[in-house]
Amino acid sequence: MRCRTMPETCGICGETVPFDATVHAMIHTHSETGVIDAYVCQDCYDEQLGPMFERVDTQEQSP
């Protein structure tokens, strides 16, 4: 396990943040790129990644 205060670079904005302030994102692209495995800061997750998954949850619940 990583040290909670060890810095990570956000895969979206490039900001350096403490590890315990990150979200681990793993996305399989089904392309030559393969799997994107990155840490993103909480702000980027809240503003950019999180809303994408909220839409998926909403669509699955629609009749």
Biopython code that builds the backbone (N, CA, C, O; Angstrom):
import numpy as np
from Bio.PDB.StructureBuilder import StructureBuilder

atoms = [
    (1, "MET", "N", (0.843, -1.186, 0.000)),
    (1, "MET", "CA", (0.000, 0.000, 0.000)),
    (1, "MET", "C", (0.886, 1.246, 0.000)),
    (1, "MET", "O", (1.940, 1.279, 0.635)),
    (2, "ARG", "N", (0.445, 2.241, -0.708)),
    (2, "ARG", "CA", (1.212, 3.481, -0.791)),
    (2, "ARG", "C", (1.066, 4.301, 0.481)),
    (2, "ARG", "O", (0.054, 4.225, 1.177)),
    (3, "CYS", "N", (2.086, 5.077, 0.765)),
    (3, "CYS", "CA", (2.037, 6.001, 1.896)),
    (3, "CYS", "C", (0.960, 7.048, 1.622)),
    (3, "CYS", "O", (0.901, 7.606, 0.526)),
    (4, "ARG", "N", (0.118, 7.314, 2.604)),
    (4, "ARG", "CA", (-1.017, 8.218, 2.424)),
    (4, "ARG", "C", (-0.594, 9.634, 2.055)),
    (4, "ARG", "O", (-1.370, 10.366, 1.441)),
    (5, "THR", "N", (0.616, 10.030, 2.417)),
    (5, "THR", "CA", (1.046, 11.390, 2.121)),
    (5, "THR", "C", (1.974, 11.465, 0.909)),
    (5, "THR", "O", (2.399, 12.553, 0.519)),
    (6, "MET", "N", (2.281, 10.335, 0.325)),
    (6, "MET", "CA", (3.138, 10.310, -0.859)),
    (6, "MET", "C", (2.434, 11.062, -1.996)),
    (6, "MET", "O", (1.257, 10.810, -2.252)),
    (7, "PRO", "N", (3.116, 11.965, -2.671)),
    (7, "PRO", "CA", (2.444, 12.743, -3.725)),
    (7, "PRO", "C", (2.172, 11.932, -4.984)),
    (7, "PRO", "O", (2.942, 11.047, -5.356)),
    (8, "GLU", "N", (1.063, 12.256, -5.628)),
    (8, "GLU", "CA", (0.686, 11.685, -6.917)),
    (8, "GLU", "C", (0.391, 12.836, -7.861)),
    (8, "GLU", "O", (-0.024, 13.909, -7.423)),
    (9, "THR", "N", (0.600, 12.625, -9.136)),
    (9, "THR", "CA", (0.263, 13.620, -10.140)),
    (9, "THR", "C", (-1.091, 13.254, -10.730)),
    (9, "THR", "O", (-1.301, 12.123, -11.167)),
    (10, "CYS", "N", (-2.005, 14.216, -10.741)),
    (10, "CYS", "CA", (-3.336, 13.989, -11.296)),
    (10, "CYS", "C", (-3.209, 13.717, -12.794)),
    (10, "CYS", "O", (-2.546, 14.460, -13.517)),
    (11, "GLY", "N", (-3.851, 12.643, -13.245)),
    (11, "GLY", "CA", (-3.813, 12.268, -14.657)),
    (11, "GLY", "C", (-4.624, 13.181, -15.553)),
    (11, "GLY", "O", (-4.579, 13.040, -16.775)),
    (12, "ILE", "N", (-5.373, 14.125, -14.969)),
    (12, "ILE", "CA", (-6.169, 15.052, -15.780)),
    (12, "ILE", "C", (-5.547, 16.446, -15.782)),
    (12, "ILE", "O", (-5.218, 16.974, -16.844)),
    (13, "CYS", "N", (-5.385, 17.042, -14.610)),
    (13, "CYS", "CA", (-4.908, 18.433, -14.555)),
    (13, "CYS", "C", (-3.402, 18.563, -14.339)),
    (13, "CYS", "O", (-2.837, 19.639, -14.536)),
    (14, "GLY", "N", (-2.745, 17.462, -13.931)),
    (14, "GLY", "CA", (-1.297, 17.503, -13.730)),
    (14, "GLY", "C", (-0.871, 18.028, -12.371)),
    (14, "GLY", "O", (0.324, 18.094, -12.082)),
    (15, "GLU", "N", (-1.826, 18.402, -11.534)),
    (15, "GLU", "CA", (-1.533, 18.907, -10.193)),
    (15, "GLU", "C", (-0.939, 17.790, -9.338)),
    (15, "GLU", "O", (-1.345, 16.635, -9.464)),
    (16, "THR", "N", (0.012, 18.119, -8.474)),
    (16, "THR", "CA", (0.572, 17.155, -7.536)),
    (16, "THR", "C", (-0.209, 17.255, -6.236)),
    (16, "THR", "O", (-0.295, 18.324, -5.631)),
    (17, "VAL", "N", (-0.783, 16.120, -5.811)),
    (17, "VAL", "CA", (-1.618, 16.091, -4.608)),
    (17, "VAL", "C", (-1.216, 14.892, -3.747)),
    (17, "VAL", "O", (-0.632, 13.938, -4.261)),
    (18, "PRO", "N", (-1.520, 14.927, -2.435)),
    (18, "PRO", "CA", (-1.225, 13.767, -1.589)),
    (18, "PRO", "C", (-2.018, 12.548, -2.065)),
    (18, "PRO", "O", (-3.139, 12.683, -2.555)),
    (19, "PHE", "N", (-1.440, 11.376, -1.919)),
    (19, "PHE", "CA", (-2.075, 10.144, -2.371)),
    (19, "PHE", "C", (-3.474, 9.972, -1.793)),
    (19, "PHE", "O", (-4.383, 9.525, -2.493)),
    (20, "ASP", "N", (-3.655, 10.324, -0.519)),
    (20, "ASP", "CA", (-4.969, 10.125, 0.102)),
    (20, "ASP", "C", (-6.014, 11.131, -0.377)),
    (20, "ASP", "O", (-7.155, 11.099, 0.083)),
    (21, "ALA", "N", (-5.635, 12.028, -1.300)),
    (21, "ALA", "CA", (-6.585, 12.979, -1.889)),
    (21, "ALA", "C", (-6.823, 12.649, -3.366)),
    (21, "ALA", "O", (-7.222, 13.512, -4.148)),
    (22, "THR", "N", (-6.572, 11.381, -3.738)),
    (22, "THR", "CA", (-6.746, 10.972, -5.128)),
    (22, "THR", "C", (-7.832, 9.915, -5.265)),
    (22, "THR", "O", (-8.246, 9.287, -4.291)),
    (23, "VAL", "N", (-8.277, 9.738, -6.495)),
    (23, "VAL", "CA", (-9.188, 8.660, -6.868)),
    (23, "VAL", "C", (-8.460, 7.826, -7.912)),
    (23, "VAL", "O", (-7.882, 8.371, -8.852)),
    (24, "HIS", "N", (-8.483, 6.510, -7.752)),
    (24, "HIS", "CA", (-7.823, 5.623, -8.708)),
    (24, "HIS", "C", (-8.790, 5.372, -9.859)),
    (24, "HIS", "O", (-9.908, 4.903, -9.643)),
    (25, "ALA", "N", (-8.366, 5.680, -11.070)),
    (25, "ALA", "CA", (-9.205, 5.481, -12.259)),
    (25, "ALA", "C", (-8.529, 4.486, -13.190)),
    (25, "ALA", "O", (-7.360, 4.647, -13.543)),
    (26, "MET", "N", (-9.272, 3.459, -13.584)),
    (26, "MET", "CA", (-8.761, 2.472, -14.528)),
    (26, "MET", "C", (-9.816, 2.311, -15.613)),
    (26, "MET", "O", (-10.955, 1.932, -15.338)),
    (27, "ILE", "N", (-9.422, 2.605, -16.851)),
    (27, "ILE", "CA", (-10.363, 2.590, -17.972)),
    (27, "ILE", "C", (-9.805, 1.712, -19.078)),
    (27, "ILE", "O", (-8.691, 1.929, -19.553)),
    (28, "HIS", "N", (-10.578, 0.729, -19.481)),
    (28, "HIS", "CA", (-10.178, -0.139, -20.593)),
    (28, "HIS", "C", (-10.738, 0.482, -21.868)),
    (28, "HIS", "O", (-11.953, 0.593, -22.028)),
    (29, "THR", "N", (-9.858, 0.882, -22.768)),
    (29, "THR", "CA", (-10.274, 1.620, -23.961)),
    (29, "THR", "C", (-10.698, 0.728, -25.127)),
    (29, "THR", "O", (-11.275, 1.217, -26.098)),
    (30, "HIS", "N", (-10.425, -0.554, -25.043)),
    (30, "HIS", "CA", (-10.693, -1.471, -26.167)),
    (30, "HIS", "C", (-10.044, -0.954, -27.455)),
    (30, "HIS", "O", (-10.624, -1.049, -28.536)),
    (31, "SER", "N", (-8.857, -0.417, -27.323)),
    (31, "SER", "CA", (-8.105, 0.081, -28.473)),
    (31, "SER", "C", (-6.640, -0.285, -28.278)),
    (31, "SER", "O", (-6.290, -0.987, -27.329)),
    (32, "GLU", "N", (-5.795, 0.189, -29.170)),
    (32, "GLU", "CA", (-4.358, -0.058, -29.034)),
    (32, "GLU", "C", (-3.791, 0.573, -27.767)),
    (32, "GLU", "O", (-2.761, 0.132, -27.257)),
    (33, "THR", "N", (-4.464, 1.604, -27.259)),
    (33, "THR", "CA", (-4.023, 2.254, -26.022)),
    (33, "THR", "C", (-4.105, 1.283, -24.853)),
    (33, "THR", "O", (-3.302, 1.352, -23.923)),
    (34, "GLY", "N", (-5.075, 0.382, -24.903)),
    (34, "GLY", "CA", (-5.233, -0.604, -23.836)),
    (34, "GLY", "C", (-5.895, 0.003, -22.608)),
    (34, "GLY", "O", (-6.895, 0.713, -22.714)),
    (35, "VAL", "N", (-5.328, -0.284, -21.446)),
    (35, "VAL", "CA", (-5.891, 0.182, -20.179)),
    (35, "VAL", "C", (-5.186, 1.458, -19.741)),
    (35, "VAL", "O", (-3.957, 1.528, -19.723)),
    (36, "ILE", "N", (-5.973, 2.457, -19.392)),
    (36, "ILE", "CA", (-5.436, 3.687, -18.819)),
    (36, "ILE", "C", (-5.575, 3.546, -17.313)),
    (36, "ILE", "O", (-6.681, 3.370, -16.803)),
    (37, "ASP", "N", (-4.480, 3.622, -16.612)),
    (37, "ASP", "CA", (-4.449, 3.443, -15.166)),
    (37, "ASP", "C", (-3.840, 4.703, -14.574)),
    (37, "ASP", "O", (-2.644, 4.949, -14.733)),
    (38, "ALA", "N", (-4.650, 5.502, -13.894)),
    (38, "ALA", "CA", (-4.163, 6.791, -13.408)),
    (38, "ALA", "C", (-4.808, 7.154, -12.081)),
    (38, "ALA", "O", (-5.855, 6.625, -11.709)),
    (39, "TYR", "N", (-4.166, 8.056, -11.390)),
    (39, "TYR", "CA", (-4.749, 8.669, -10.206)),
    (39, "TYR", "C", (-5.191, 10.070, -10.610)),
    (39, "TYR", "O", (-4.478, 10.763, -11.336)),
    (40, "VAL", "N", (-6.353, 10.482, -10.147)),
    (40, "VAL", "CA", (-6.838, 11.824, -10.423)),
    (40, "VAL", "C", (-7.181, 12.496, -9.099)),
    (40, "VAL", "O", (-7.571, 11.833, -8.138)),
    (41, "CYS", "N", (-7.032, 13.813, -9.058)),
    (41, "CYS", "CA", (-7.362, 14.535, -7.834)),
    (41, "CYS", "C", (-8.885, 14.530, -7.638)),
    (41, "CYS", "O", (-9.647, 14.337, -8.585)),
    (42, "GLN", "N", (-9.299, 14.742, -6.411)),
    (42, "GLN", "CA", (-10.723, 14.698, -6.089)),
    (42, "GLN", "C", (-11.512, 15.729, -6.890)),
    (42, "GLN", "O", (-12.627, 15.446, -7.329)),
    (43, "ASP", "N", (-10.944, 16.926, -7.087)),
    (43, "ASP", "CA", (-11.642, 17.966, -7.858)),
    (43, "ASP", "C", (-11.905, 17.512, -9.294)),
    (43, "ASP", "O", (-13.013, 17.687, -9.802)),
    (44, "CYS", "N", (-10.896, 16.931, -9.954)),
    (44, "CYS", "CA", (-11.090, 16.463, -11.333)),
    (44, "CYS", "C", (-12.090, 15.317, -11.375)),
    (44, "CYS", "O", (-12.896, 15.227, -12.302)),
    (45, "TYR", "N", (-12.042, 14.449, -10.384)),
    (45, "TYR", "CA", (-13.029, 13.367, -10.351)),
    (45, "TYR", "C", (-14.437, 13.954, -10.217)),
    (45, "TYR", "O", (-15.344, 13.594, -10.967)),
    (46, "ASP", "N", (-14.605, 14.860, -9.253)),
    (46, "ASP", "CA", (-15.926, 15.445, -8.998)),
    (46, "ASP", "C", (-16.459, 16.216, -10.205)),
    (46, "ASP", "O", (-17.655, 16.181, -10.493)),
    (47, "GLU", "N", (-15.559, 16.916, -10.911)),
    (47, "GLU", "CA", (-15.990, 17.776, -12.012)),
    (47, "GLU", "C", (-16.064, 17.055, -13.363)),
    (47, "GLU", "O", (-16.889, 17.408, -14.205)),
    (48, "GLN", "N", (-15.205, 16.045, -13.577)),
    (48, "GLN", "CA", (-15.117, 15.466, -14.915)),
    (48, "GLN", "C", (-15.469, 13.982, -14.995)),
    (48, "GLN", "O", (-16.238, 13.583, -15.870)),
    (49, "LEU", "N", (-14.928, 13.165, -14.110)),
    (49, "LEU", "CA", (-15.193, 11.730, -14.209)),
    (49, "LEU", "C", (-16.484, 11.313, -13.507)),
    (49, "LEU", "O", (-17.291, 10.582, -14.081)),
    (50, "GLY", "N", (-16.681, 11.762, -12.297)),
    (50, "GLY", "CA", (-17.851, 11.372, -11.509)),
    (50, "GLY", "C", (-19.168, 11.589, -12.228)),
    (50, "GLY", "O", (-20.003, 10.685, -12.245)),
    (51, "PRO", "N", (-19.388, 12.755, -12.825)),
    (51, "PRO", "CA", (-20.656, 12.991, -13.520)),
    (51, "PRO", "C", (-20.937, 11.991, -14.650)),
    (51, "PRO", "O", (-22.100, 11.697, -14.927)),
    (52, "MET", "N", (-19.904, 11.469, -15.301)),
    (52, "MET", "CA", (-20.123, 10.477, -16.361)),
    (52, "MET", "C", (-20.767, 9.219, -15.786)),
    (52, "MET", "O", (-21.643, 8.625, -16.414)),
    (53, "PHE", "N", (-20.342, 8.819, -14.610)),
    (53, "PHE", "CA", (-20.874, 7.601, -14.005)),
    (53, "PHE", "C", (-22.235, 7.837, -13.377)),
    (53, "PHE", "O", (-23.036, 6.907, -13.272)),
    (54, "GLU", "N", (-22.511, 9.059, -12.960)),
    (54, "GLU", "CA", (-23.842, 9.384, -12.456)),
    (54, "GLU", "C", (-24.862, 9.269, -13.584)),
    (54, "GLU", "O", (-25.976, 8.795, -13.362)),
    (55, "ARG", "N", (-24.497, 9.694, -14.780)),
    (55, "ARG", "CA", (-25.397, 9.577, -15.931)),
    (55, "ARG", "C", (-25.670, 8.111, -16.257)),
    (55, "ARG", "O", (-26.799, 7.755, -16.594)),
    (56, "VAL", "N", (-24.660, 7.267, -16.161)),
    (56, "VAL", "CA", (-24.835, 5.846, -16.424)),
    (56, "VAL", "C", (-25.802, 5.266, -15.402)),
    (56, "VAL", "O", (-26.707, 4.518, -15.771)),
    (57, "ASP", "N", (-25.628, 5.596, -14.120)),
    (57, "ASP", "CA", (-26.525, 5.102, -13.074)),
    (57, "ASP", "C", (-27.950, 5.551, -13.333)),
    (57, "ASP", "O", (-28.885, 4.769, -13.157)),
    (58, "THR", "N", (-28.131, 6.785, -13.745)),
    (58, "THR", "CA", (-29.462, 7.326, -14.017)),
    (58, "THR", "C", (-30.098, 6.615, -15.204)),
    (58, "THR", "O", (-31.283, 6.284, -15.163)),
    (59, "GLN", "N", (-29.327, 6.375, -16.259)),
    (59, "GLN", "CA", (-29.850, 5.715, -17.455)),
    (59, "GLN", "C", (-30.273, 4.283, -17.148)),
    (59, "GLN", "O", (-31.278, 3.809, -17.678)),
    (60, "GLU", "N", (-29.516, 3.587, -16.295)),
    (60, "GLU", "CA", (-29.849, 2.206, -15.970)),
    (60, "GLU", "C", (-31.148, 2.118, -15.171)),
    (60, "GLU", "O", (-31.841, 1.103, -15.237)),
    (61, "GLN", "N", (-31.487, 3.165, -14.420)),
    (61, "GLN", "CA", (-32.679, 3.149, -13.586)),
    (61, "GLN", "C", (-33.920, 3.604, -14.340)),
    (61, "GLN", "O", (-35.033, 3.439, -13.841)),
    (62, "SER", "N", (-33.755, 4.171, -15.528)),
    (62, "SER", "CA", (-34.903, 4.645, -16.300)),
    (62, "SER", "C", (-35.755, 3.466, -16.767)),
    (62, "SER", "O", (-35.216, 2.417, -17.118)),
    (63, "PRO", "N", (-37.089, 3.627, -16.774)),
    (63, "PRO", "CA", (-37.973, 2.532, -17.215)),
    (63, "PRO", "C", (-37.888, 2.285, -18.706)),
    (63, "PRO", "O", (-38.569, 1.401, -19.225)),
]
sb = StructureBuilder()
sb.init_structure("model")
sb.init_model(0)
sb.init_chain("A")
sb.init_seg("    ")
for serial, (resi, resn, name, xyz) in enumerate(atoms, 1):
    if name == "N":
        sb.init_residue(resn, " ", resi, " ")
    sb.init_atom(name, np.array(xyz, "f"), 0.0, 1.0, " ", f" {name:<3s}", serial, name[0])
structure = sb.get_structure()
